[in-house]
Amino acid sequence: MKLHDLKPDAGSKRKRKRVGRGISAGQGKTAGRGHKGQGARSGGGKGPYFEGGQLPMVRRLPFKRGFTNIFAIEYQEVNVDMLEARFSDGAVVNGASLLDAGLVRKAEEPIKVLGRGELSKKLEVHANKFTKSAASKIEAAGGSVNRHALKVTGARATVKRMRKVDLERLFGDAE
């Protein structure tokens, strides 16, 4: 095969439509632009971001500075040093006991245990998420870490149409 043998695939190249070349051509007279108006004029039409007179999104963005994800899951955060201060050795730490200790606002909301501080007491901790450092500190003190899957239902589960395996990976059992 030589350079002069090369040809584009059949149907990949089309002749451009020549408009405004007489009425018999089908695109004569107004050349597909209609009668009068902004779109009929040369250089007519607005830029790619024109939104009908409303302040365009591109110009609104500097004021908006991002957005709030309405489907984000808010975790109540509890640090290891808080558990050390509020609970005795051998205690069971769950949503209800954290509420009684004043460490969370709602017992039924998701809880995440963070690893700030040290732990010397043996605690059985029940929560939805643990950082690696928090889990290792609890287990090093002789306690146990119990992760509870977060039930994701309604709009949160369907908004991004995530695959079931991805939902389970993120939030535990998604059913």
C-alpha positions, 0 to 999 in steps of 0.5 A: 500500500502506498500513500496515493492508495489511501482513501477515507472510509466510504460515507465518512466524507460528505460534501458541504451544503451550499445554501443560498444558491437559488430556490430549486436547491431547497436551501435558497432565498433565506438559506434556512435562516428564516425571515428577519430577526436576530438569527437571520442577520450576519453575525447574529445570535448570542454567545454560547453562554447567553441565557435569555437576559438572565445573568449567565451561570459563568458570571454567577459562579464567582458569587456562588463558590461551589454548591451544597450536596443535598444528598451528602450524609452528615456523620456525628464525629466522636474522638477517642479522647472523648471516649476515654474521658466519658466512659469507664472500663468495659463499657458498651459505647453505642448511639444511646450511651453517646447521647447520654454522655452528651457526645452526640445530638441524635442517637439514630444519626450516623456516627463516625469515630475519629482517632484523636487522643489516646485510649487506655480503657477496654471499650466495646464501640458500636458506630457506622464508621471508624478511621484506621487510627481510631480502630487500631487504638480501640483494639490495642486497648483490648476493646472491640470495634463493631461497624454497623452498615448505614441503610441508604434509602430513597433519593440518596440511593437512587440519585446517582443511579449507582450500581448496587456493588458501589452502594454496598462498598460505600454505605454497607448493605444498600437494600 
